[in-house]
């Protein structure tokens, strides 16, 4: 919860996985396209962590994904 009592946004790890699959990309392909390791992509998709905002924006551009779809819903 935030100080204002609003819930924090919840990372949706499946959003990147679904978008990547839809684009026919491997984790390795996405990692190279946005300048991170394949392990980083795997961690995002398994919900271990979320990408930094600057990286998330690059991911969303490559995957034609609305960043808002990466938060909310069931993890």
N, C-alpha and C positions, 0 to 999 in steps of 0.2 A: 504494500500500500504506500502511496505517496503521503506527504504531509497533509495534503488536502483530503485524504481519505479515499482517493480514487485508486482503483487497482492498476498496477503496472502492466504494461503490454506484455503478453506472453509470446515467446518465440515459437513459431510453428515450423519445426524442422522438416516437415514433409513438403512444404511449399517449394523449396529449391529442388528437392528430389523429383517431385512430379514435373516441374517445369523443365528440368534437365532431361528427364526421360522423354518428355514431349518433343524436345528439340533434337533428340537422338544423340546427345552428348554423353561421354563418359565423365567420371569425376576428374580424370586426368585432363580431358579436353577443357572442362570448365576452369580447372585450376590454372592451366596455362593461359587461358583467355583473360583471366582477371589478375594474374600475378601472385598466386598463393600456392601452397603445396596441396597435393592430392589429399594428404592427411587432414588438412584444414577443412576441405570440402566434406570429407567423411565425418568430421566432428560436428559440423553444422547440421548435416543430414541425420545424425543420430542424436541430436539434441544435447550434445556435450557442452557446446557453447554456440554463440551467435557471432556472425561476422561484425567487425566494426562498421559504422555507418558508411564510411567512404568505400569500403570494400563491398558492402551490400548494394550500394548504388551501382557499382560496376557489374556485379552479378546480375542485378535486375535488368540492366541495359542489355547484357549479352543474352539473357534468357527471355527478353520481352515480357518481364514480370513486373507487376505493380508492387512496390515495396510494402504497401499496406497489407498485401496478401501474405506477407511473411510473419505477421503478428496476429494473434488472436486465434480462435478456434482451439481444437484439441491438439496438444503436443504430440 
